């Protein structure tokens, strides 16, 4: 379990639901450590419409992208979406570099 949690590649790394299903986590787990099942509406990811537009502009189908994000599928469209979103979060949003980066 631990080696799978420490994998660098996020596509190969074990997910939280997989950890919760693992025998080490489920066998003889004290009740106070049990995790309540979350409501599906709460756990569905929020989508950034601007990033969806950018991914569609790159040639991906909008409906396929949106359904893939909702169902948490990993494919070229969703990887592109998450990479663009992460890149935007790391870039300065309103600093003097934004004009230079757009050139």
Secondary structure, 3 states (H helix, E strand, C coil): CHHHHCCCCCCCCCCHHHHHHCHHHHCCCCHHHCCCCCCHHHHCCCCCHHHHHHHHHCCCCHHHHHHHHHCCCCCHHHHHHHHHHHHHHHCCCCCCHHHHHHC
